[in-house]
Amino acid sequence: MTSLNWGETLWDQWDRIQEHTEHGLEFTKKCQDFVRDRIKLEQDYAKNLRRLKKTYKLKNAEDDSGNFSTVKAYSVFLDQLESIARNHEILAEGLQDKVAERLKAVHKETTNNRKNLCNTASQLQQEYKEWQVSLDRHQQKYEKAAKEAETATQAFARVNEDMNATKAQVEKSRAQMNHRHDLMEKSKGDYIIAVETTNTNQHEYYHQRWPGLINQMQRCEEHRIDEIREVLQEQCSIHQSIIPHIQECIETISENCNNINPAEDSELLMEERSNQPYPPDHQFIEYGTAKPEPATFGAHNNSTRKTKRDKKKKVNKETFDNLPPEKRKKAFKEKIKEIEGKIAIQLKARTGIEEILELYSQKPELGSPGAIEESRQQLDEITRELDKLQEELYKYQCYLAALTDKPPPEKHHIGSHLQADTVSITSSMSHASHVSNSHVFDIPHRAQSVGCLEISSPYFDSYRITDLVNYNQVQYAKP
């Protein structure tokens, strides 16, 4: 950096300095407006992402089509849009708290400092003009006194040479001359003092006061530029902080897209085949003979097609009781895999929010109290969803264990903590009368209470798990 400064090099270009600093303030205002519009853009983008998810969310997610790999991947895609939208809201909040407010303060501070320095410069320039006016006045007074003294001297010389002049006239002219010379000497002394004073003030003005003021303007401008640099860097840091979370969402979407399997989707559609035989050949019918009854089997689209009302009335296939054992086992495994995938997604989401909360705890200035409370609420929702998924996972693990004659697995509870000691599964004993053609499997289980099975101790006696017509519940009964 050069050692020269504005006070030494631009002392005679005050108008240019004023114009330059004015453009700097305009640039700061433009940066301020840019950040304001970007914050609005980020907020609108997050809002539109949520609206997009809501508009294109599948309304038949619990229908049979929800089991297809393409539908699963698409649902995960929409779910990740929520996390992406939240990260853009965090970006907007960071820009508002860390950038917009700072730019506003910089613009206000620079404007005030520049205004004060310009007022000081105007005062100095006014003082400098007053010094010049005073010097000119003393010079004019001296010149006038000198002319009058010269005129008085010439008049005395004429009177003194005049032979007709009386002695009184000569003495009067001499006194007048001496008086004018005294006035001239006094004006000359005042003029000399004014010149010395003006030179002193002018030297101080051009070598101290005026360069110092210009250097203050330079420091004010450099401070504004340095603040702009830090603000731009802060924008990059805030944007960079959300990129890993957005990248994680994209990776989750990509992983689920890789799980799309056309062959499995086709096989899933074929599992509900009707097994109807093809229609028989047509027979020649002799004229006049009675026509046989028309065949009612083998017609196209009449075997498996159902209306929406039929789908609402169909039996819940939670336990896949309509499938043969091997396919039923496969269906249980696929369901378990699907639930584990959902748990993994929720765990990733929870990890992301926990990292955000940890960042808020380390740097409270990055988040507002509203944003922290909203993140905690999302964490609670994810915890409840994890508990629900874990219950569903354990239920299907028990189904699979019963089907393969194996003991149920150790139950782990995922919630606000990764492990929990107890979990209860409530089932109504009043539905025992509805058991019809049930499949009974002997499996070891845990301690039982009336109407509720409390899992909190090691294995105990053998119990039977019975599939009910209402598959939303699991019935435990003693042998």
N, C-alpha and C positions, 0 to 999 in steps of 0.2 A: 504494500500500500504506500502511495506517495506521501511525503511529509508536508506537501503544500496543502493549504486550506483555502476556503472561499474568501476569508478575510484578506488574504494576500493576493490572490489571483483575480477575484471578482469584486474588488472593492468599488469599482466604478460601474458595475452592472446590476444595480439593485432592482431595476425593473425586470430584468431577466430572471433573477432569483425569485421574485414574487410570482412571476408567471410559472416557473418550474414547480414551486411548492403548491401552487393552486392546482396544477395538473396532478400532482401527487395526491392531494385530497380527493379529487375527482376519481382517480384510480382506486383509492381505498373505498370510496362509496360504491363503485362498480363491483368490487370484490364482495362487499357486504350484501349487495343486491343479488349477486350470483349465489352466495351461500344460502340466502333466504329462499330463492327459487329452487335450489337443489333440495333443501329440506322439504319443501312442499312436494317436490317431485318424488322423493323417497317415500314420503307418507302416502301419497296417492298411489304409488306403485304397490306398496304393501296392502293398501285397502283394495285395490283392483285385483291383486292376487287372491285375496280371500273371497272376493266376489266371484272370481273365475272358478275357484274351487267349489263354492256353493252352487254355482250354476251348472257345472258339469259333473257334480257328484252323482254316482250311480244310485238310482232309487231302488234297484232290485238287488242290492248287495247281499241280502240274505236269501236270495233265490238260488236255484241250481246254477245259474250262470256265474255266480260269484266264486265257484270252485275252479273255473278255468284259469290257466296261468296268465293269460293276457289280462283278464279282469283283475286278478290279484296285483299284477305289476302296475296296472293303471291306477288302482286304488292307492297303492303306496306312493305313486307319483303325486297324486292329489294331496295325500297327507303331508308329504315333504314340502309342498308349497306353503303350508302354514308356518313351518320352521323358517323357510326362506323369507317369508313376509315379516316374521318377528325380527329377523336379523336386520332387515332393511329399516324397521322401526328403531332398532338400537342405533343404527347408523345415523338416522335423522336426529335422535335424541342427543347423540354425541356431538354432532355438528352444531346443534342449537346451543348446548351448554358450553362447549369448549371452543367453538370457532365463531359463531355468530355474535355471541355476547362480547367476546374479546375484540372482534373487529369494530363493533359499535363503540367500545371504550377507546380503542386506538383512534378512531376517526374523531371522536369528541375531544380527546386530549390534544391531538395534533392541531385541530381547528383552534382551540383556545390558546395554545402556545404560539401558533403563527399569528393570531390576532394581536396578542400582547406584544410580540416582537415587532410587528408592523407599526403598532402605536408608538413604541419606543423609538423606532427609526424615524417616524414623523416628527417626534419631539426633538431628536438630535438634529435633524435637518433644519427644523425651525430655529434652534439655537445657533446653528452655523450661519444662517441667513441674518440673524440679529447681530452676530459679531461683525459680519461684513458691512451691514448698514451702519453700525456704530463707528467702524473704522472710516467708512466713506464720509460720515458726518464730521469727524474730527479732521479729516484731511481737507474738506471743504472749508471748515472754520479757519484752519491754519492758512490756507491759500487766501482767503478773504482778508485775514489780519495782515498777511504779508503785503498784499496789494495796497491796503490802506496805509501801512507803514511806509511803503515806497512812495505813495502819493504825498504823505505828510513830509517826507524828506525832501522831495522835489519842491514842495511849497515853501519850506523853510529856506531852501537854497535861493529861490527867487526873491523872497523878502529880504534875506540877508544881503543880497547883491544890489537891491534897490536903494539908491542914495536918498530917496525921498521918504523911505520908511522910517518911522520913529523907533526909538529903542523899545518901547512897550510892544509895538507890533512884532518886532524881532523876537522878543522874549516869549510872547504868546505863541508864535509859530514854532519856536524851539520847544516849548512845553508840549504843544500838540504833537510834534514829531516824537518826542520822548515817550509820550503816552501810547502812541500807536505802536512804537517799537516794543514797549512793555507788553501790550496786548498780543503782539505777534510772538514774542518769546513764550508767553504763557500758552498760547494756542499750539505753538511748536512743541512745547513740552508735553501737552496733553496728546498731541498727535503721535509723538514718539512712544508714549506709554500705551496708547491704543494699538499701535503697530506691534509692539512687543507682546501685549496681552493677546491680540488676535493670533499672532504667530504661535504663541504657546498653546492656546486653545485649539488652533488648527492642527498643530502637531499631535496633540493628544487625541483629537478627533480622528485623524487619518491613521494613526498608528496604534491606538488603544480602543477607544470607545466604538467607533464604527466597525473596525475589523472584528472586535469582540462580539458585537451584535450579529454580524453576518455569520460568524462561527457558531453562535448559538442557534441560528436558523439552520445551519448545516447539521448540527447535532440532532436537532428536532427532526429533520428530514431523514437522517440516517437511522434514527430510532424507529420512525414509521416504517422504513424499508425493512429493518430487522424484524419488526413485529409481523409484517406481511410474510416474510420468509418462514417464521415459526408457525404462523397460522396455516400456510400451505402445507408445511410438513405435518402439522397436526391433522389436517384433513386426510393425508395419506395414511397416517398411523391408525386413525379411527376406521378408515375403509379397510385397511389391511387386517384389523382385528376380527372382522366378521367373515373374511374370506375362508378361513379354515372351517368354520361352521357351515357355510354355504357349500363348500367343497365336500364336506361330509354328507350333506343332504344329497348332493348329486351322485356321490359314490353309492349311497343307499339305493337311489333310483336305478343306477346302472346295474347293481347286483341283482335287483329284482327283475330287471329287464332280461338279464342273462338266464334267469330261471324260466323264461317263457319256453314252453315245449309243445310244438304243434301235435306231436304224436300222442302225448298224454291227454291233450284236450280232445283229440279225436276218440281215444279210448274211453275217456270219461263220458262222452256222448253215447258211445255204444254199450255202456254198462246197463242201460235201461231199455234194452231191446225187448221186443214183445215175443219173440220166438214163434210167431205165427207161421204156419205152412203157406206155401204159395197156393193160389187158387187153382182148382182142377181144370182140366181141359174141357172145352165146350162140347156137348153131344148133339148129334143130329136129332131133331125132334120132328117126327112124322106129323104131317098136317092132320088136324082133327084130334090129335091126342092131347091129353092134359099136360100143361106146362109144369115142370118141376119147380119147387121153391128156389128162388135165387140164392146163390151163395152169399153169405154175409161176412166171410172171412177173407183176408188177403187184400182188402181194399186199401188203396194208398192213403196215407196220412190219417187213418182211422184208429191206429193201434196205440200210439203214445201221445198224440197231440191232446193237450189239455188247455182249457180256458184259464184265465186269471182267477176266476171264482173257484175252479177245481183246485188250483194250486193253493188257494187259501184254505181249502177244506182238507187237503191231504194230510196224512199222518206225519208227525215230526220224525225225521230220519236221523236223529242224533246218534243212535246206536247202529245205524246201517243194518237193521234187522232184515231188510228186504234183499240183502246180498248173500251169496254163498260164503262159507267160512273164509276161504283164502282171500277173496276180494274184500271181505269185511275186515280182515286183518290188514290188508293193504290200505283200505280206506282209513282205518284207525291211525296207521303210521303217517299217512299223508296229512291227516288232521293234526296230529301231534307236531309234525314238521311245520305246518302252517302256523300253529300257535307259537312255536318256538321262534319262528321268523318275526312274528308280531312282537314277541317279548324282546327280541334283539333290537328291533326298531325303537321300541319305547325306552330301552336301556340307553341306546345312543342318544335319544332325545333328552333323557334325564341327565346324562353326562354333560351334554351341551349346556343345559340350563344351570347345572351345578357349577360348571366352569364360569358361566356368566355371573352367577351369584358370588363366586369366589373372587372374580375380577372386581365386582362391585364392592366387596368387603375390603379388598386391598386398595382400590382407588374409588372411594365413594363419589368423587366428583364426576365420574363417568355416567352415573345413573341417577335418575330422580327417584324419590320415595315411591311414586306411582309405578315406575317401571320395576323396581325391586319387588313391590307387593304383587304385581302381575306375574313376575317370574316365579315367585313362591306359590302363587295359586296354580300356575301351570305345573309346577313340581308336584303339588298335592294331587292334581288331576292325573298326572302320569303315575303316581304311586297307587292311586285307586285303580287305575286301569291295569297296572301290573298285578295287583292282587287279584283282580277279576280274571285276568289271563292265566295266572298261576293256578287258580281254582279250576278253570276249564281244562288246563293242561293235565293236572293231576287226575281229573275225572276220566279223561280219555286214556291216560296211562293205566288207570285201574281197569277200564274196559278191556284194553289190550292184554293186561296181565291176566284177567279172568279168562279171556279167550285162549290164551296160550298156556293156561294152567301154571302160572307163575305168581309169586307173591307181589303185591303192589310195591312200587318203589318208595324210597324214602322221600317224604314230602318236604320241600323247601319253600319257604315263603319269601316272595320278593315284594317289598314295599318300600317304605322309607329306609329300611335296612335290608341287606341281602339275605339274612337268615332270620327266622322267627321260630320260637319253640313250639307254639301251639297253633292249631287251626281247627275250626269246627265245621262240619258239613251237616246242615239241617235237612231232615227229610220227614215228610209226613207219614206216619204209620197208618193213617186212615185209608190210604190207597191200596192196601194189601188186597182188598176185595176185587180190585180191577185187574189183578194179575191173570193173564190168559196166555196159555201156550208159551210160558216163559222158559228161557234157557237158564239153568242153574249151574253155577260153578262154585267149587269149594276153594276159598282163598283164605289165608291167614290175615287177620286184621287187628284192630286195636280196641281199646276199652269203649264200651257202649253205655249210653244213658237213654232214658225214655224219650223217644222222639228226636234225639240228636246224638250223633256220633262224635265224641270228643277225642281228638287225636293228640295225645300228649305223653304217651308212654310206649315202651317196647311192645312187640307182638304178643297177642294172647290167643285165645281159642279160635277155632275155625268158624267162619260165618259164610253165609251165602249171599251173593249179590244177584238180585233178580231184575231182569229187564222188564219194565212196566210198559203198558200200552202208552201211557204218558211219559215219553222219554226225557222230559225236562227234569225228572227227579230220579234219584238212586235210592232203592229200597234195601235196607239192611235188616235181616231177620235171622234169628237163631235157627240152627238145623232142626 
